[in-house]
Amino acid sequence: MARPSTFAEEMTGLICEPLADGESLRSICSQEGMPSKSIVFRWLAANEAFRDQYARAREAQADSFVDEILDIADDGRNDWIEKRNAAGEVIGWQENGEAIRRSQLRIDARKWMASKMQPKKYGDKLDIDHGGSVRFDRIETVIIDPKHPRPPSAS
């Protein structure tokens, strides 16, 4: 089946719904019957209604990433593996560091993406508390000759 190149309203839902559920645009566009990414970008540039719905889907995608973070963090199925002796007998359990590190990587990737997609909601917050006031008695403009720098504290 050929890839569509002319925008049709039904493509909006076929692109934006899986996008909002956390699927990547690359993955969506790789499916049969879907437009290429470059065609989608062309449609976004030309169609304001599609652009608005796409933007809302991207915002919802950040929320999906946060939901996935909880699912990944709560899933401990592969955190432990059977420990075997040289004869192959099970002698206990050991932490599966590879699975734990992969889970952490998956969480970190989603946290980063969500913080970039919705920085006001998921970005780092700066807590600036000066605890006092700053007062300026004067503002001075000084032009410094790089060949003859001004000595420190000349006033």
GROMACS elastic network, one bead per residue, 0.5 to 0.9 nm:
[ bonds ]
;  ai    aj funct       b0    kb
    1    32     6  0.69778   500
    1    33     6  0.59637   500
    2     5     6  0.89986   500
    2    32     6  0.82339   500
    2    33     6  0.64109   500
    2    34     6  0.85300   500
    2    35     6  0.87926   500
    3    32     6  0.75580   500
    3    33     6  0.53209   500
    3    34     6  0.56755   500
    3    35     6  0.50602   500
    3    36     6  0.71524   500
    4     7     6  0.76252   500
    4     8     6  0.88538   500
    4    33     6  0.69135   500
    4    34     6  0.65029   500
    4    35     6  0.51895   500
    4    36     6  0.82435   500
    4    39     6  0.83903   500
    5    35     6  0.63884   500
    5    36     6  0.82802   500
    5    39     6  0.62638   500
    5    40     6  0.86403   500
    5    43     6  0.89925   500
    6    39     6  0.84845   500
    6    43     6  0.84104   500
    7    10     6  0.87069   500
    7    11     6  0.71819   500
    7    12     6  0.87639   500
    7    39     6  0.88128   500
    7    40     6  0.86515   500
    7    43     6  0.65525   500
    7    47     6  0.87638   500
    8    11     6  0.56157   500
    8    12     6  0.75681   500
    9    12     6  0.55789   500
    9    13     6  0.78085   500
    9    50     6  0.82726   500
   10    13     6  0.58386   500
   10    14     6  0.66783   500
   10    15     6  0.89754   500
   11    15     6  0.60584   500
   11    16     6  0.83323   500
   11    34     6  0.82394   500
   11    35     6  0.88231   500
   12    15     6  0.53837   500
   12    16     6  0.58040   500
   12    17     6  0.81162   500
   12    50     6  0.63710   500
   12    53     6  0.76408   500
   12    54     6  0.78625   500
   13    16     6  0.51269   500
   13    17     6  0.54425   500
   13    18     6  0.82339   500
   13    53     6  0.89427   500
   14    17     6  0.61077   500
   14    18     6  0.70472   500
   14    19     6  0.88572   500
   14    28     6  0.84844   500
   14    34     6  0.83778   500
   15    18     6  0.61797   500
   15    19     6  0.62963   500
   15    20     6  0.88753   500
   15    25     6  0.76775   500
   15    28     6  0.67394   500
   15    29     6  0.81531   500
   15    34     6  0.83859   500
   15    40     6  0.88550   500
   15    54     6  0.81198   500
   16    20     6  0.60061   500
   16    21     6  0.86014   500
   16    25     6  0.89966   500
   16    50     6  0.89998   500
   16    53     6  0.70564   500
   16    54     6  0.57928   500
   16    55     6  0.89160   500
   16    56     6  0.84652   500
   16    57     6  0.54989   500
   16    58     6  0.81055   500
   17    20     6  0.52071   500
   17    21     6  0.63876   500
   17    22     6  0.89940   500
   17    23     6  0.89119   500
   17    57     6  0.69944   500
   18    22     6  0.65356   500
   18    23     6  0.54586   500
   18    24     6  0.80191   500
   18    25     6  0.86212   500
   18    28     6  0.73741   500
   18    57     6  0.85770   500
   18    61     6  0.88611   500
   19    22     6  0.53269   500
   19    24     6  0.60609   500
   19    25     6  0.65210   500
   19    28     6  0.77146   500
   19    54     6  0.83152   500
   19    57     6  0.60381   500
   19    58     6  0.67194   500
   19    60     6  0.82229   500
   19    61     6  0.62347   500
   20    23     6  0.72034   500
   20    54     6  0.87173   500
   20    56     6  0.79610   500
   20    58     6  0.60327   500
   20    59     6  0.74627   500
   20    62     6  0.80237   500
   20    63     6  0.83573   500
   20    64     6  0.70306   500
   21    57     6  0.82562   500
   21    60     6  0.73661   500
   21    61     6  0.58450   500
   21    63     6  0.86650   500
   21    64     6  0.57950   500
   21    65     6  0.84785   500
   22    58     6  0.86042   500
   22    60     6  0.81247   500
   22    62     6  0.75262   500
   22    63     6  0.84341   500
   22    64     6  0.54645   500
   22    65     6  0.63176   500
   22    68     6  0.86764   500
   23    26     6  0.84111   500
   23    27     6  0.66686   500
   23    28     6  0.69596   500
   23    61     6  0.79153   500
   24    27     6  0.51838   500
   24    28     6  0.63184   500
   24    29     6  0.86518   500
   25    29     6  0.60073   500
   25    30     6  0.84624   500
   25    37     6  0.71652   500
   26    29     6  0.52656   500
   26    30     6  0.61603   500
   26    36     6  0.84356   500
   26    37     6  0.68058   500
   27    30     6  0.51674   500
   27    31     6  0.68853   500
   28    31     6  0.57415   500
   28    34     6  0.71876   500
   28    35     6  0.87703   500
   28    37     6  0.88835   500
   29    32     6  0.79178   500
   29    33     6  0.84765   500
   29    34     6  0.53033   500
   29    35     6  0.57303   500
   29    36     6  0.53284   500
   29    37     6  0.60277   500
   29    40     6  0.85360   500
   30    33     6  0.87398   500
   30    34     6  0.69874   500
   30    35     6  0.81770   500
   30    36     6  0.73154   500
   30    37     6  0.86782   500
   31    34     6  0.57566   500
   31    35     6  0.85890   500
   32    35     6  0.85711   500
   35    38     6  0.80784   500
   35    39     6  0.60039   500
   35    40     6  0.65376   500
   36    39     6  0.52612   500
   36    40     6  0.64275   500
   36    41     6  0.87965   500
   37    40     6  0.50067   500
   37    41     6  0.62046   500
   37    42     6  0.86089   500
   38    41     6  0.50694   500
   38    42     6  0.62175   500
   38    43     6  0.86818   500
   39    43     6  0.62101   500
   39    44     6  0.86104   500
   40    43     6  0.50303   500
   40    44     6  0.61745   500
   40    45     6  0.87078   500
   41    45     6  0.62909   500
   41    46     6  0.87195   500
   42    45     6  0.51840   500
   42    46     6  0.63241   500
   42    47     6  0.86226   500
   43    46     6  0.51073   500
   43    47     6  0.57601   500
   43    48     6  0.88783   500
   43    50     6  0.74765   500
   43    51     6  0.79462   500
   44    47     6  0.54913   500
   44    48     6  0.70180   500
   44    49     6  0.86725   500
   44    50     6  0.61947   500
   44    52     6  0.87295   500
   44    54     6  0.79745   500
   45    48     6  0.75110   500
   45    51     6  0.73274   500
   46    50     6  0.86731   500
   46    51     6  0.83430   500
   47    50     6  0.54381   500
   47    51     6  0.61128   500
   47    52     6  0.87635   500
   48    52     6  0.61214   500
   48    53     6  0.86486   500
   49    52     6  0.51863   500
   49    53     6  0.63178   500
   49    54     6  0.85415   500
   50    53     6  0.51751   500
   50    54     6  0.59597   500
   50    55     6  0.85162   500
   51    54     6  0.50583   500
   51    55     6  0.61287   500
   51    56     6  0.87172   500
   52    55     6  0.51118   500
   52    56     6  0.63444   500
   52    57     6  0.86588   500
   53    56     6  0.51048   500
   53    57     6  0.61574   500
   53    58     6  0.86644   500
   54    58     6  0.62183   500
   54    59     6  0.87140   500
   55    58     6  0.50931   500
   55    59     6  0.63630   500
   55    60     6  0.87195   500
   56    59     6  0.50548   500
   56    60     6  0.62221   500
   56    61     6  0.85139   500
   57    60     6  0.50015   500
   57    61     6  0.60149   500
   57    62     6  0.88704   500
   58    62     6  0.66699   500
   58   117     6  0.71843   500
   58   118     6  0.89747   500
   59    62     6  0.54518   500
   59    63     6  0.69816   500
   59   114     6  0.86416   500
   59   117     6  0.65358   500
   59   118     6  0.65698   500
   60    63     6  0.50902   500
   60    64     6  0.63468   500
   60    65     6  0.87862   500
   61    65     6  0.62872   500
   61    66     6  0.87703   500
   61   114     6  0.79388   500
   61   117     6  0.83058   500
   62    65     6  0.50591   500
   62    66     6  0.64697   500
   62    67     6  0.88125   500
   62   110     6  0.81216   500
   62   111     6  0.87314   500
   62   113     6  0.70548   500
   62   115     6  0.78947   500
   62   116     6  0.86962   500
   62   117     6  0.61415   500
   62   118     6  0.67155   500
   62   122     6  0.84505   500
   63    66     6  0.51057   500
   63    67     6  0.63545   500
   63    68     6  0.86857   500
   63   114     6  0.72569   500
   63   118     6  0.88689   500
   64    67     6  0.50216   500
   64    68     6  0.61657   500
   64    69     6  0.86379   500
   64   114     6  0.87800   500
   65    69     6  0.62221   500
   65    70     6  0.89496   500
   65   107     6  0.87020   500
   65   110     6  0.54161   500
   65   111     6  0.73182   500
   65   113     6  0.77847   500
   65   114     6  0.64397   500
   66    69     6  0.50282   500
   66    70     6  0.67585   500
   66    71     6  0.89516   500
   66   107     6  0.87431   500
   66   110     6  0.69642   500
   66   111     6  0.70119   500
   66   114     6  0.70844   500
   66   122     6  0.88983   500
   67    70     6  0.54160   500
   67    71     6  0.65545   500
   67    72     6  0.88769   500
   68    72     6  0.60815   500
   68    73     6  0.84561   500
   68   107     6  0.80306   500
   68   110     6  0.78899   500
   69    72     6  0.52082   500
   69    73     6  0.60557   500
   69    74     6  0.85238   500
   69   106     6  0.78303   500
   69   107     6  0.53194   500
   69   108     6  0.85276   500
   69   110     6  0.68200   500
   69   111     6  0.76172   500
   70    73     6  0.50886   500
   70    74     6  0.60005   500
   70    75     6  0.85140   500
   70   107     6  0.85248   500
   71    74     6  0.52501   500
   71    75     6  0.61309   500
   72    75     6  0.52541   500
   72    76     6  0.81862   500
   72   103     6  0.64296   500
   72   104     6  0.85381   500
   72   106     6  0.77718   500
   72   107     6  0.70145   500
   73    76     6  0.75208   500
   73   103     6  0.72515   500
   73   104     6  0.81008   500
   73   107     6  0.75530   500
   75    78     6  0.79284   500
   75    79     6  0.84820   500
   75   103     6  0.89941   500
   76    79     6  0.52093   500
   76    80     6  0.79996   500
   76   100     6  0.86221   500
   77    80     6  0.74215   500
   78    81     6  0.69812   500
   78    95     6  0.88895   500
   78    96     6  0.68472   500
   78    99     6  0.62040   500
   78   100     6  0.78863   500
   79    94     6  0.85830   500
   79    95     6  0.59425   500
   79    96     6  0.50502   500
   79    97     6  0.73220   500
   79    98     6  0.86022   500
   79    99     6  0.61383   500
   79   100     6  0.60334   500
   80    93     6  0.63215   500
   80    94     6  0.55657   500
   80    96     6  0.50002   500
   80    97     6  0.84197   500
   80    99     6  0.86863   500
   81    92     6  0.85963   500
   81    93     6  0.55849   500
   81    94     6  0.55233   500
   81    95     6  0.63739   500
   81    96     6  0.58700   500
   82    90     6  0.63051   500
   82    91     6  0.75493   500
   82    92     6  0.59144   500
   82    94     6  0.62978   500
   82    95     6  0.88399   500
   83    88     6  0.88678   500
   83    89     6  0.82619   500
   83    90     6  0.57334   500
   83    91     6  0.57056   500
   83    92     6  0.51030   500
   83    94     6  0.58372   500
   84    87     6  0.75883   500
   84    88     6  0.52408   500
   84    89     6  0.51420   500
   84    91     6  0.53807   500
   84    92     6  0.71255   500
   84    93     6  0.83892   500
   85    88     6  0.52736   500
   85    89     6  0.55513   500
   85    90     6  0.66672   500
   85    91     6  0.64739   500
   86    89     6  0.74791   500
   87    90     6  0.89937   500
   88    91     6  0.88833   500
   90    93     6  0.81451   500
   94    97     6  0.88279   500
   95    98     6  0.88120   500
   95    99     6  0.89107   500
   95   100     6  0.83847   500
   96    99     6  0.55965   500
   96   100     6  0.64095   500
   96   101     6  0.87606   500
   97   100     6  0.50488   500
   97   101     6  0.59842   500
   97   102     6  0.84654   500
   98   101     6  0.51965   500
   98   102     6  0.61194   500
   98   103     6  0.86045   500
   99   102     6  0.50507   500
   99   103     6  0.61290   500
   99   104     6  0.86241   500
  100   103     6  0.50973   500
  100   104     6  0.62475   500
  100   105     6  0.86520   500
  101   104     6  0.50415   500
  101   105     6  0.61713   500
  101   106     6  0.86343   500
  102   106     6  0.61607   500
  102   107     6  0.85961   500
  103   106     6  0.50422   500
  103   107     6  0.61586   500
  103   108     6  0.85652   500
  104   107     6  0.50462   500
  104   108     6  0.60335   500
  104   109     6  0.85299   500
  105   108     6  0.50766   500
  105   109     6  0.60779   500
  105   110     6  0.86170   500
  106   109     6  0.52429   500
  106   110     6  0.63432   500
  106   111     6  0.86676   500
  107   110     6  0.52575   500
  107   111     6  0.61150   500
  107   112     6  0.86098   500
  108   111     6  0.50272   500
  108   112     6  0.60877   500
  108   113     6  0.85618   500
  109   112     6  0.51880   500
  109   113     6  0.61746   500
  109   114     6  0.86177   500
  110   113     6  0.50453   500
  110   114     6  0.60086   500
  110   115     6  0.84324   500
  111   114     6  0.52296   500
  111   115     6  0.61003   500
  111   116     6  0.86993   500
  111   122     6  0.78239   500
  111   123     6  0.87467   500
  112   115     6  0.51420   500
  112   116     6  0.63249   500
  112   117     6  0.86730   500
  112   122     6  0.88166   500
  112   123     6  0.83259   500
  113   116     6  0.51981   500
  113   117     6  0.60767   500
  113   118     6  0.85052   500
  114   117     6  0.50600   500
  114   118     6  0.58652   500
  114   119     6  0.74141   500
  114   121     6  0.85701   500
  114   122     6  0.60559   500
  114   123     6  0.76083   500
  115   118     6  0.54257   500
  115   120     6  0.79347   500
  115   121     6  0.74700   500
  115   124     6  0.74064   500
  116   119     6  0.54013   500
  116   122     6  0.79380   500
  116   123     6  0.69169   500
  117   122     6  0.82726   500
  117   123     6  0.87648   500
  118   121     6  0.54598   500
  118   122     6  0.57914   500
  118   123     6  0.68469   500
  119   122     6  0.52031   500
  119   124     6  0.74149   500
  119   125     6  0.89523   500
  120   123     6  0.57602   500
  120   124     6  0.82709   500
  120   125     6  0.81821   500
  121   124     6  0.88141   500
  122   125     6  0.85043   500
  129   132     6  0.84268   500
  130   133     6  0.72826   500
  130   134     6  0.88959   500
  136   139     6  0.71358   500
  144   147     6  0.85591   500
  144   148     6  0.74597   500
  144   149     6  0.60359   500
  144   150     6  0.65804   500
  145   148     6  0.52805   500
  145   149     6  0.58555   500
  145   150     6  0.79395   500
  146   149     6  0.54896   500
  146   150     6  0.87920   500
  148   151     6  0.88532   500
  149   152     6  0.89121   500
  150   153     6  0.85503   500
  150   154     6  0.73518   500
  151   154     6  0.59108   500
  152   155     6  0.87086   500
